[in-house]
């Protein structure tokens, strides 16, 4: 059976990525501030991470305010959000127990997004969010290396097997060394890059969420089940969180 990866393009000129148009804050009146919720003894809520059907969630599983982000690890707009918003989102909102934050992969650039996504989920809950944040800090370097790929290599990858494409892109971006420095052994990293179950899952997730209109650009934010139309920056999301009572 051929992987769904074959249905994705291999665009090395990274596509523009940004959310849809509209008012990020909406017209509903602001909710009254909610009380903080105590974390389990010996922890804070940023240390509580669990796997979901589509991604990983940080924070109080019963938080009254649930933020979902669909993002690409190579998307410049997602990177800008992360570099500005990761610390205040986690420290000021998730830690309070009032907000949970779930990140879901969306392969907006097709195959190039797969290596960082696969390696980002490689070690599971323990490293998911730290590696996500550090990948965004290092994003420009990954994109620069990707853009430096020779035309001959690009042409060769057009007819290569999906797993070989993923491995070649990972090596081009030096991603295996990146995760080795963060506690993921090389053998495990390369095994994760060959995980066809995850490759098919992430590809199908991207296709399904694009087809049903959930995601039209990255980052896409959903707050308590409702899309934050036009929200791209941390200031957009922060305003929506405050409006919801965070």
Secondary structure, DSSP 8 states (H G I E B T S, - for coil): ---GGGGS-B-SS-------SS-SS-SS------------TT--GGG-EEE-SSEEEES-TT-SEEEEEEE-TT-HHHHHHHHHHHHHIIIIIITTTSEEEEEEE--TTBTHHHHHHHHHTTTGGGTHHHHHHHHHHTHHHHHHHHHT--HHHHHHHTTS-HHHHHHHHHHHHTHHHHHHTTT--HHHHHHHHT-HHHHHHHHHHHHHHHHTTS-SSSSEEEETTEE-TT--SHHHHHHHHHHTT-
